[in-house]
Amino acid sequence: MEGDKRGLPKGIKGKLKNIQKNELIEIIKNKLPDDMGLSTQLWTRKSIAKLIQKQYKISYSLQTISKVLIRNNFTPQKPVYRAKKRSESKI
């Protein structure tokens, strides 16, 4: 159908309240998952889902967590790969 939009209907808010989303973003910016009692060192969508479940008793899909992160200017990061035997002096 032409003009149909995906997602929640207009006027219906998400599961997390704005104050909770802001609190979540501050936690991600300023703390490690380890500090929040999670068993990982990096923030992943799965670790964020566990945090939301633990803090707010709300379950989110990984896709929804991605959307929340993108809206708040978080982007996926890839680790830097370097050859183990590279010579810094030759570079």
N, C-alpha and C positions, 0 to 999 in steps of 0.2 A: 504494500500500500504506500502510496506517495505521501510524504510528509510525516510518516510515523517516526517517532524517536524512541531510542532504546533507553533503558534505565528507569529510575523512579519517576512517577508522574510529577508534573510541576506542582510545587507546594508541599510535597512530602519530603521530609528530611531523612538523612541516613540514620543508621543505628547509633552512631556516636554523636553526642552533642558537640557543638563548636568548642566549648571549653575543654572537653575531653580530647578532641583532635589537637588543639593547641598544646595541651599537656603532653600528649603522645609525641608530638614533633619535638618539643623541648627535651624530652627524655632521649629520643633518638640522637639529637644534636649533642647533648652534653654528657651522656652516660654510655657505658658499654653494656651489652647484654649480661655480661658476668655480674655487673653491679646490681642488676635487677633480678638476680637469682636464676638466670637462664644458663644453660650449659654450653654456651658458645661464645666466641670472642668477637664475631662480626655480626652486624645487623643484616639479616636476610628476611625475605618475606615470611618465611616460616617462623623465625624467631619473633618477628613483629606480631604475627598472628597469635603466638603463645602469650606474648605480653598483653595483648588486648584481651584475650580470654582470662588471663590471670588478674589483671587490674580491673576490668570493667564487666566481666562475665558475659561478653558478647563475642560471637564467632563471625569472622569475616573470611571470604574466599581470598585466595592469593591474588586473583585478578583485581579485586576491589582494593586490596592493600596497595597494589601497583599504582592504581589510579590516584589514591590518596597521596602516595609518595611523589608521583609526577606533578600533581597539583601544588605540592609544596617544594618544588624545585630539587627534589632528590633524584639522582640519575644512577642507573646501574654502573658499577665500576668494575673494570677488569684488572686482574693483577698484572704487574709488569713481569714479563718473562725475560730472563737473561741467560745466556750460555754460562754454564758453570766454569768452563775453562777459558773464558775470554780474557784477553790481556788489556787492562785499562791503559797501559802505556801506548799500545798500538792504536788505540781508539783516539 
